[in-house]
Amino acid sequence: MSFTIHGIGVSGGIAIGRAHLLTHTQLEVEHYDIAEADIEQEKERFDHAIGTARSELAALVEHIPENAPPEFEGFLNLHLMILGDSTLSEVPKTLIETQRCNAEWALTQQAEELLAQFDRMEDAYLRERKADVVQVVERVLKALMGQPRAIPAPRHPEEDSILVAHDLSPADVILFKQHRYASFITDLGGVTSHTAILARSLGIPSIVALHHARQLIHENELLIVDGTHGVVIVNPDANVLAEFHLRQEQWQLELEKLKRLRSTRAATLDGTRIELHANIELPEDVEQARGNSAAGIGLFRSEFLFLNRREIPSEDEQFEAYRKVAMEMAPLPVTVRTLDLGADKNWNGASERSPNPALGLRAIRLCLAEPRMFHAQLRAILRASHYGKIKILVPMLSTAHELNQTLHLLDEARHSLDQDGIPYDREIPVGGMIEVPAAALSLPTFTRRLDFLSIGTNDLIQYTLAIDRTDDSVAHLYDPLHPAVLQLVAHVIRSGQKAGRPVAVCGEMAGDVRLTRILLGFGLRQFSMHPAHLLSVKQQILRTDLEEVTQLANKMLKSDDPERLLALLERMNA
């Protein structure tokens, strides 16, 4: 029987092959008491399991394939960092001693406490780091229980096989790459999970958040995975199979054509120059950005330095990361966004749960509440500006008071560097992210004192429509084509430019080729997106008649009819 399953496509393309199921069973952990005389032995058994898990991860690092993306090593090192954190490697031994329980039970109890903290996080990227903790704990449990985890070779090596799993860790994906799998699909995951990032880096058609695929699909069933549209077709009939074989060939041809655009200047048909920048999360992402001819880094998310650790990174550690990116991208610009975390991220062990994290102490609000931490980051960014063309981007600004405080703290950081005799770019541009409707509707407050603006469409849409896009029950209402969203985005672009301030879009809208021409019609001249989307967006720009799309975009702004908006969008992209 043929049927379809819908999930979140995290890496485009089409794969056709036989299903190969990765067994995933929740480890059953027994709870039993330990005699006082055996407590030290039980603690040693736990230490041995930690050592085994560490050796397995270290071995994976040593055997990363030569053609693997640089992210692989970073994600494996993250798992090693989690494994070495005392909350997992030491606290369970205290529980063994105080509760006189077995090592497996002590570890799971401590893990549940950590995972509960992740569940309270508002930021989607950080909340999905919960999966990394789960995967590390699972690896240690299997070492304790003598159950090593491995990705098996395909049962049909002569065909393209598709791995079907409940979840995959970054380490699993590395093992996955060593075999001949054409794709993977998982029940869990999200667009910002490490597995999704790796999938995009590899160009593997992949779908996550399918919920029940592992239960519904049987071993060896024929699957079609459409990573572009987030659809899995199980046991397709001959006509559907033939159609997707044709689509697969066309997709491969398009990829080859896109590669030819790397050296082509991004410009519309009338010669208007468009800047295409890349969003990155790790310094290693620079390689892919440069490989796809990014004109700069439009968004360097600095949060990665603060994740999965008990202590905040030092100023020197941050400086080295920012300097590395600045030097590798020089002379192209690098926009570093200041820390964009929430108060419930527990980075220093002192944060309390917010009643409503999305509207609570996060991003610039958190930085202003923690001036010493913010001071260290600003000094690190300023120091790195001596080695390249760096810009500072401040997230989630909503009031003049926040802007005044931010600029005051920046001046203090400058003054402290002057006192220390440390060089920095004294003309470093400072910009603000427009992702709160209040900021979009009071732009003069920000254009008077900032050098540039960047629209964070993900949060702007979320806040404008009052929709939590991570909530499955309302995620379908998350709509970049909602008339209110289009009005706000166009207003920010046009008002910013009228005030003489460059405006970029760095949210998901920037990398969606369906929306490229709408943004051009609104007047956008700088896009920033995941490096994997740069060439497809460039192709759309090269085919664009700017005068025509501007007229159609203006018509869209005058309409509040969803059907008419879709019709105009189709006409624009015809």
C-alpha positions as CSV (number, residue, x, y, z in Angstrom):
1,M,0.0,0.0,0.0
2,S,1.3,3.4,-1.0
3,F,1.1,6.4,1.4
4,T,2.9,9.7,2.2
5,I,4.3,11.1,5.4
6,H,5.0,14.8,5.8
7,G,7.8,16.3,7.9
8,I,10.3,19.2,7.8
9,G,12.7,19.1,4.8
10,V,16.1,20.2,6.0
11,S,18.1,19.5,2.9
12,G,16.7,19.7,-0.6
13,G,16.9,17.1,-3.4
14,I,15.3,13.8,-4.2
15,A,16.5,10.3,-3.1
16,I,14.9,7.0,-4.1
17,G,15.9,3.8,-2.4
18,R,15.1,0.9,-0.1
19,A,14.3,1.6,3.6
20,H,16.9,0.4,6.1
21,L,15.7,0.8,9.7
22,L,18.1,1.8,12.4
23,T,16.9,0.1,15.6
24,H,16.1,2.6,18.3
25,T,14.9,1.4,21.6
26,Q,14.6,3.4,24.8
27,L,17.2,1.8,27.1
28,E,15.6,0.2,30.0
29,V,17.5,1.3,33.1
30,E,17.1,-0.7,36.3
31,H,17.3,0.8,39.7
32,Y,18.9,-1.2,42.5
33,D,20.7,-0.5,45.7
34,I,24.5,-0.8,46.1
35,A,26.1,-2.1,49.2
36,E,28.2,0.5,50.9
37,A,31.3,-1.7,50.4
38,D,30.6,-1.7,46.6
39,I,30.2,2.1,46.2
40,E,33.8,2.8,45.1
41,Q,33.6,-0.1,42.6
42,E,30.4,1.2,41.1
43,K,32.0,4.7,40.8
44,E,34.9,3.1,39.0
45,R,32.5,1.3,36.7
46,F,30.9,4.6,35.8
47,D,34.4,6.2,35.2
48,H,35.2,3.3,32.9
49,A,32.0,3.9,30.9
50,I,32.8,7.6,30.6
51,G,36.3,6.7,29.4
52,T,34.9,4.2,26.8
53,A,32.5,6.8,25.4
54,R,35.3,9.3,25.2
55,S,37.5,6.9,23.4
56,E,34.7,6.1,20.9
57,L,34.2,9.8,20.1
58,A,38.0,10.4,19.9
59,A,38.3,7.6,17.4
60,L,35.5,9.1,15.3
61,V,37.4,12.4,15.3
62,E,40.6,10.6,14.2
63,H,38.8,8.9,11.3
64,I,36.7,11.7,9.8
65,P,36.6,11.2,6.1
66,E,38.9,13.6,4.2
67,N,36.0,15.0,2.2
68,A,33.7,15.5,5.2
69,P,32.6,19.1,5.9
70,P,34.6,20.9,8.7
71,E,31.4,20.9,10.9
72,F,31.9,17.2,11.7
73,E,34.8,17.7,13.9
74,G,33.2,20.6,15.7
75,F,30.1,18.6,16.5
76,L,32.1,15.6,17.7
77,N,34.1,18.0,19.9
78,L,30.9,19.3,21.3
79,H,29.9,15.8,22.3
80,L,33.3,15.4,23.9
81,M,32.8,18.7,25.7
82,I,29.4,17.6,27.1
83,L,30.9,14.3,28.1
84,G,33.7,16.1,30.0
85,D,31.3,18.5,31.8
86,S,31.2,17.7,35.5
87,T,27.4,17.8,35.5
88,L,27.5,14.5,33.6
89,S,30.9,13.1,34.5
90,E,31.1,13.8,38.2
91,V,27.6,14.5,39.6
92,P,26.3,11.0,39.0
93,K,29.2,9.6,41.2
94,T,27.9,11.8,44.0
95,L,24.5,10.4,43.5
96,I,25.9,6.8,43.6
97,E,27.5,7.7,46.9
98,T,24.6,9.6,48.5
99,Q,21.8,7.5,47.2
100,R,23.7,4.2,47.1
101,C,22.2,3.5,43.6
102,N,23.6,1.8,40.5
103,A,25.6,3.9,38.0
104,E,22.9,3.6,35.2
105,W,20.2,5.0,37.5
106,A,22.4,7.8,38.8
107,L,23.3,8.9,35.2
108,T,19.7,8.9,34.0
109,Q,18.5,10.9,37.1
110,Q,21.1,13.5,36.5
111,A,20.3,13.5,32.7
112,E,16.6,14.1,33.4
113,E,17.5,17.2,35.5
114,L,19.6,18.6,32.7
115,L,17.0,17.8,30.0
116,A,14.3,19.6,32.1
117,Q,16.4,22.7,31.8
118,F,16.6,22.4,28.0
119,D,12.8,22.0,27.8
120,R,12.4,25.4,29.4
121,M,14.6,27.1,26.8
122,E,12.8,29.5,24.4
123,D,15.5,29.6,21.7
124,A,14.9,26.8,19.1
125,Y,18.6,26.3,18.3
126,L,19.5,25.9,22.0
127,R,16.4,23.8,22.8
128,E,17.5,21.3,20.1
129,R,20.9,20.9,21.8
130,K,18.9,18.7,24.2
131,A,19.3,16.0,21.6
132,D,23.1,16.2,21.9
133,V,22.9,15.6,25.7
134,V,20.5,12.6,25.1
135,Q,22.9,11.1,22.5
136,V,25.9,11.5,24.8
137,V,24.0,10.0,27.8
138,E,22.9,7.1,25.5
139,R,26.5,6.4,24.5
140,V,27.6,6.2,28.2
141,L,24.6,4.0,29.1
142,K,25.4,1.6,26.3
143,A,29.0,1.4,27.5
144,L,27.7,0.6,31.0
145,M,25.3,-2.0,29.6
146,G,27.7,-3.4,26.9
147,Q,25.6,-2.3,23.9
148,P,27.8,-0.4,21.4
149,R,25.9,1.7,18.9
150,A,26.8,1.6,15.2
151,I,25.3,2.5,11.9
152,P,25.1,-0.8,9.9
153,A,26.1,-1.0,6.3
154,P,23.2,-1.0,3.8
155,R,21.6,-4.4,3.2
156,H,21.4,-3.6,-0.5
157,P,24.8,-2.0,-1.4
158,E,23.9,-2.3,-5.1
159,E,21.1,0.2,-4.6
160,D,20.7,3.5,-2.9
161,S,19.5,2.9,0.6
162,I,17.6,5.3,2.9
163,L,18.2,5.2,6.6
164,V,15.1,5.5,8.7
165,A,15.7,6.3,12.3
166,H,14.0,7.7,15.4
167,D,16.9,10.2,15.7
168,L,20.5,10.5,14.6
169,S,23.5,12.1,16.4
170,P,26.2,14.0,14.4
171,A,28.5,11.0,15.2
172,D,25.9,8.7,13.6
173,V,25.9,10.9,10.5
174,I,29.7,10.5,10.1
175,L,29.3,6.8,10.3
176,F,26.4,7.1,7.9
177,K,28.6,8.9,5.4
178,Q,31.1,6.0,5.4
179,H,28.3,3.8,3.8
180,R,26.3,4.2,0.7
181,Y,23.1,5.7,2.1
182,A,21.5,8.2,-0.2
183,S,19.4,9.9,2.4
184,F,18.1,9.8,6.0
185,I,14.8,10.5,7.6
186,T,14.0,10.8,11.3
187,D,11.1,11.1,13.7
188,L,12.8,13.8,15.7
189,G,14.8,16.9,14.9
190,G,14.3,20.4,13.6
191,V,15.7,22.8,11.0
192,T,18.4,24.0,13.5
193,S,19.5,20.6,14.8
194,H,23.1,19.6,14.3
195,T,21.9,16.7,12.1
196,A,20.1,19.1,9.8
197,I,23.1,21.4,9.6
198,L,25.3,18.4,8.6
199,A,22.7,17.2,6.1
200,R,22.8,20.6,4.4
201,S,26.6,20.6,4.4
202,L,26.7,17.3,2.7
203,G,23.9,18.0,0.3
204,I,22.0,14.9,1.4
205,P,18.2,15.0,0.8
206,S,16.9,14.7,4.4
207,I,13.6,15.1,6.3
208,V,13.2,15.4,10.1
209,A,10.2,15.7,12.5
210,L,8.2,12.9,10.7
211,H,7.0,11.7,14.2
212,H,6.0,8.1,13.3
213,A,8.1,7.2,10.2
214,R,10.1,4.6,12.2
215,Q,6.9,2.9,13.1
216,L,5.0,3.1,9.8
217,I,7.9,2.1,7.5
218,H,9.0,-1.4,7.2
219,E,12.4,-2.8,6.3
220,N,13.2,-2.9,2.5
221,E,10.1,-0.9,1.5
222,L,10.7,1.4,-1.5
223,L,10.9,5.1,-0.5
224,I,11.0,8.4,-2.3
225,V,12.4,11.2,-0.1
226,D,11.6,14.7,-1.4
227,G,13.8,16.9,0.9
228,T,12.7,20.1,-0.8
229,H,9.0,19.6,0.1
230,G,9.5,17.5,3.2
231,V,7.6,14.5,1.8
232,V,8.3,10.8,2.0
233,I,6.3,8.5,-0.3
234,V,6.2,4.9,0.8
235,N,5.8,2.1,-1.9
236,P,5.1,4.5,-4.8
237,D,3.4,3.1,-7.9
238,A,5.1,2.9,-11.2
239,N,3.9,6.3,-12.5
240,V,4.9,8.2,-9.4
241,L,8.3,6.4,-9.4
242,A,8.9,7.4,-13.0
243,E,7.9,11.0,-12.3
244,F,10.3,11.3,-9.4
245,H,13.2,9.6,-11.3
246,L,12.7,12.4,-13.8
247,R,12.7,15.1,-11.1
248,Q,15.8,13.6,-9.6
249,E,17.7,13.9,-12.9
250,Q,16.5,17.5,-13.3
251,W,17.6,18.3,-9.7
252,Q,21.1,17.0,-10.4
253,L,21.3,19.0,-13.7
254,E,20.3,22.1,-11.8
255,L,23.0,21.6,-9.2
256,E,25.6,21.3,-11.9
257,K,24.3,24.5,-13.6
258,L,24.4,26.4,-10.3
259,K,28.1,25.7,-9.8
260,R,28.8,27.7,-12.9
261,L,27.4,30.8,-11.2
262,R,30.1,30.9,-8.5
263,S,32.1,33.5,-10.4
264,T,29.1,35.4,-11.8
265,R,28.3,38.8,-10.3
266,A,24.9,38.9,-8.6
267,A,22.9,41.4,-10.5
268,T,19.4,41.8,-11.9
269,L,18.7,42.0,-15.7
270,D,19.1,45.8,-15.6
271,G,22.5,45.5,-13.9
272,T,21.5,46.4,-10.4
273,R,24.1,44.9,-8.0
274,I,22.8,42.7,-5.2
275,E,25.0,41.6,-2.3
276,L,24.6,38.0,-1.2
277,H,26.1,37.3,2.3
278,A,26.2,34.1,4.3
279,N,24.9,33.2,7.8
280,I,27.3,31.1,9.8
281,E,27.3,29.5,13.2
282,L,30.9,28.2,13.4
283,P,34.2,29.6,12.2
284,E,34.5,26.5,10.0
285,D,31.4,27.5,8.0
286,V,33.6,30.2,6.3
287,E,34.9,27.6,3.9
288,Q,31.4,26.8,2.5
289,A,30.6,30.5,2.4
290,R,33.6,31.4,0.3
291,G,33.1,28.3,-1.8
292,N,29.7,29.6,-2.8
293,S,31.1,33.1,-3.4
294,A,29.5,34.9,-0.5
295,A,30.1,38.7,-0.6
296,G,30.6,38.6,3.2
297,I,29.3,37.1,6.4
298,G,26.0,38.8,7.1
299,L,25.3,37.0,10.3
300,F,27.9,35.3,12.6
301,R,25.9,33.8,15.4
302,S,28.2,34.2,18.4
303,E,26.1,32.0,20.7
304,F,27.9,28.8,19.7
305,L,30.8,29.8,21.9
306,F,28.5,29.8,25.0
307,L,26.7,26.5,24.5
308,N,27.0,23.4,26.6
309,R,29.4,24.7,29.2
310,R,29.2,25.8,32.8
311,E,31.4,28.9,32.4
312,I,31.1,31.6,29.9
313,P,34.0,31.8,27.4
314,S,36.8,34.2,28.2
315,E,37.4,37.3,26.2
316,D,40.5,35.8,24.6
317,E,38.6,32.7,23.5
318,Q,36.0,34.8,21.9
319,F,38.6,37.1,20.3
320,E,40.3,34.2,18.7
321,A,37.1,32.9,17.1
322,Y,36.1,36.3,15.8
323,R,39.6,37.0,14.5
324,K,39.7,33.7,12.7
325,V,36.6,34.5,10.7
326,A,37.6,38.1,10.0
327,M,41.0,37.1,8.7
328,E,39.7,34.2,6.5
329,M,37.0,36.5,5.0
330,A,39.2,39.6,4.6
331,P,38.8,41.9,2.9
332,L,35.1,41.0,2.8
333,P,32.9,42.2,5.7
334,V,31.9,40.0,8.7
335,T,28.9,41.0,10.8
336,V,29.1,39.5,14.3
337,R,25.8,39.4,16.2
338,T,26.1,39.9,19.9
339,L,25.0,37.1,22.2
340,D,21.4,36.1,21.4
341,L,20.4,33.8,24.2
342,G,17.6,33.9,26.8
343,A,17.7,34.2,30.6
344,D,16.6,30.6,30.8
345,K,19.6,29.2,29.0
346,N,21.3,28.5,32.3
347,W,24.8,29.4,31.0
348,N,26.0,30.5,34.4
349,G,23.8,28.3,36.6
350,A,22.0,31.3,38.1
351,S,19.2,31.9,35.6
352,E,15.6,31.4,36.7
353,R,12.9,30.1,34.5
354,S,10.9,32.8,32.8
355,P,7.1,32.6,32.8
356,N,7.2,33.4,29.1
357,P,10.7,33.0,27.7
358,A,9.9,34.4,24.2
359,L,8.9,37.7,25.8
360,G,11.4,37.6,28.7
361,L,15.0,38.4,29.4
362,R,16.8,37.4,26.1
363,A,19.2,38.7,23.5
364,I,20.2,42.4,24.2
365,R,18.0,42.4,27.3
366,L,20.1,39.7,28.8
367,C,23.3,41.3,27.7
368,L,22.3,44.6,29.4
369,A,21.4,42.7,32.5
370,E,24.9,41.0,32.5
371,P,27.2,44.0,31.7
372,R,30.5,42.2,32.7
373,M,29.7,39.4,30.2
374,F,28.7,41.9,27.6
375,H,31.8,44.0,28.2
376,A,34.0,41.0,27.5
377,Q,32.2,40.2,24.3
378,L,32.4,43.7,23.0
379,R,36.1,44.0,23.8
380,A,36.7,40.7,22.0
381,I,34.8,41.9,18.9
382,L,36.5,45.2,18.9
383,R,39.9,43.6,19.2
384,A,39.1,41.3,16.3
385,S,38.1,44.3,14.1
386,H,41.8,45.1,13.8
387,Y,42.3,42.0,11.7
388,G,39.4,42.4,9.3
389,K,36.3,44.3,8.3
390,I,34.0,43.5,11.2
391,K,30.6,45.0,12.0
392,I,28.6,44.7,15.2
393,L,24.9,43.6,15.1
394,V,22.7,44.0,18.1
395,P,19.7,41.6,18.3
396,M,16.1,42.3,19.5
397,L,16.3,46.0,20.0
398,S,12.9,47.5,20.8
399,T,13.4,50.8,22.7
400,A,15.6,53.8,22.6
401,H,16.7,53.1,26.2
402,E,18.1,49.7,25.1
403,L,20.0,51.4,22.3
404,N,21.4,54.1,24.5
405,Q,22.6,51.5,27.1
406,T,24.2,49.4,24.3
407,L,26.1,52.3,22.8
408,H,27.2,53.4,26.2
409,L,28.6,50.0,27.0
410,L,30.3,49.9,23.6
411,D,32.0,53.2,24.4
412,E,33.2,51.8,27.7
413,A,34.7,48.8,25.9
414,R,36.4,51.2,23.5
415,H,37.8,53.3,26.4
416,S,39.1,50.2,28.2
417,L,41.0,49.1,25.0
418,D,42.4,52.6,24.7
419,Q,43.7,52.4,28.2
420,D,45.3,49.0,27.5
421,G,46.8,50.2,24.3
422,I,45.0,47.6,22.2
423,P,44.3,48.6,18.6
424,Y,40.8,48.2,17.0
425,D,38.7,49.7,14.2
426,R,37.6,53.1,15.6
427,E,35.0,53.4,12.8
428,I,33.5,50.0,13.3
429,P,29.9,50.0,12.0
430,V,27.1,49.2,14.5
431,G,23.7,47.9,13.4
432,G,20.5,46.7,14.9
433,M,18.3,43.7,14.2
434,I,14.7,44.6,13.4
435,E,12.8,41.6,14.7
436,V,10.3,43.1,17.1
437,P,7.2,44.9,15.6
438,A,7.8,47.9,18.0
439,A,11.2,48.4,16.4
440,A,9.8,48.1,12.9
441,L,7.1,50.7,13.7
442,S,9.6,53.2,15.3
443,L,12.5,53.1,12.9
444,P,13.7,56.7,13.3
445,T,14.7,55.8,16.9
446,F,17.3,53.4,15.4
447,T,18.2,54.9,12.0
448,R,19.3,58.1,13.7
449,R,22.0,56.4,15.7
450,L,22.8,53.1,13.9
451,D,24.9,52.5,10.8
452,F,22.8,49.7,9.3
453,L,19.8,47.5,9.9
454,S,19.2,43.7,9.5
455,I,15.7,42.3,9.5
456,G,15.4,39.0,11.4
457,T,12.3,37.7,9.7
458,N,12.0,34.5,11.7
459,D,11.3,36.4,15.0
460,L,9.5,39.3,13.2
461,I,7.0,36.9,11.8
462,Q,6.7,35.0,15.0
463,Y,6.0,38.1,17.1
464,T,3.8,39.8,14.5
465,L,1.5,36.8,14.2
466,A,1.8,35.7,17.8
467,I,2.8,32.2,16.7
468,D,5.4,29.9,18.3
469,R,6.8,28.3,15.1
470,T,8.3,25.4,17.2
471,D,4.8,24.4,18.4
472,D,3.4,21.8,16.0
473,S,-0.2,22.7,16.8
474,V,0.2,26.3,15.4
475,A,3.3,26.1,13.2
476,H,1.1,25.9,10.1
477,L,0.0,29.4,10.8
478,Y,3.6,30.7,10.5
479,D,3.2,32.6,7.2
480,P,5.8,34.9,5.6
481,L,3.1,36.0,3.1
482,H,0.7,37.3,5.7
483,P,-0.2,40.9,4.6
484,A,1.0,42.3,8.0
485,V,4.4,40.6,7.6
486,L,4.8,41.9,4.0
487,Q,3.8,45.4,5.1
488,L,6.4,45.4,8.0
489,V,9.2,44.0,5.9
490,A,8.6,46.5,3.0
491,H,8.3,49.4,5.5
492,V,11.6,48.6,7.2
493,I,13.5,48.2,3.9
494,R,12.1,51.3,2.3
495,S,12.2,53.5,5.4
496,G,15.8,52.4,6.2
497,Q,17.0,53.2,2.8
498,K,15.2,56.5,2.8
499,A,17.1,57.4,6.0
500,G,20.4,56.4,4.2
501,R,20.9,53.2,6.2
502,P,21.6,49.9,4.4
503,V,19.1,47.2,5.2
504,A,19.7,43.4,5.0
505,V,17.4,40.5,5.5
506,C,19.1,37.6,7.4
507,G,16.1,35.4,8.3
508,E,14.8,32.4,6.5
509,M,13.0,34.6,4.0
510,A,16.4,35.6,2.5
511,G,17.2,32.0,1.5
512,D,13.8,31.1,0.1
513,V,13.9,31.5,-3.7
514,R,10.1,31.8,-3.8
515,L,10.4,35.1,-1.9
516,T,13.6,36.5,-3.6
517,R,11.7,38.7,-6.1
518,I,9.3,40.0,-3.5
519,L,12.2,41.3,-1.4
520,L,13.9,42.7,-4.5
521,G,10.6,44.5,-5.4
522,F,10.5,46.0,-1.9
523,G,13.9,47.4,-2.5
524,L,16.2,44.9,-0.7
525,R,19.7,44.9,-2.0
526,Q,21.5,42.7,0.6
527,F,20.5,39.2,1.5
528,S,22.1,36.9,4.1
529,M,21.4,33.2,4.2
530,H,22.7,29.7,4.8
531,P,25.7,29.2,2.4
532,A,23.9,26.3,0.7
533,H,21.2,28.7,-0.6
534,L,23.5,31.3,-2.1
535,L,23.7,30.0,-5.6
536,S,20.0,29.3,-6.1
537,V,19.1,32.8,-4.9
538,K,21.8,34.2,-7.2
539,Q,20.2,32.4,-10.1
540,Q,16.8,33.9,-9.3
541,I,18.3,37.4,-9.1
542,L,20.1,37.0,-12.5
543,R,16.7,36.2,-14.1
544,T,14.8,39.1,-12.5
545,D,13.4,42.1,-14.2
546,L,13.6,44.6,-11.4
547,E,11.0,47.1,-12.8
548,E,8.4,44.3,-13.3
549,V,8.8,42.7,-9.8
550,T,8.7,46.2,-8.1
551,Q,5.3,46.8,-9.7
552,L,4.0,43.3,-8.6
553,A,5.4,43.8,-5.1
554,N,3.5,47.1,-4.8
555,K,0.3,45.3,-5.9
556,M,0.9,42.7,-3.2
557,L,1.2,45.4,-0.6
558,K,-2.2,46.7,-1.5
559,S,-3.9,43.3,-1.1
560,D,-5.1,41.5,1.9
561,D,-6.6,38.5,0.0
562,P,-4.5,35.4,0.5
563,E,-5.5,33.9,-2.9
564,R,-4.6,37.1,-4.8
565,L,-1.3,37.2,-3.0
566,L,-0.5,33.7,-4.0
567,A,-1.6,34.5,-7.6
568,L,0.7,37.5,-7.7
569,L,3.5,35.5,-6.3
570,E,3.1,32.8,-9.0
571,R,3.0,35.5,-11.6
572,M,6.2,37.1,-10.2
573,N,8.0,33.8,-10.2
574,A,6.8,32.7,-13.6
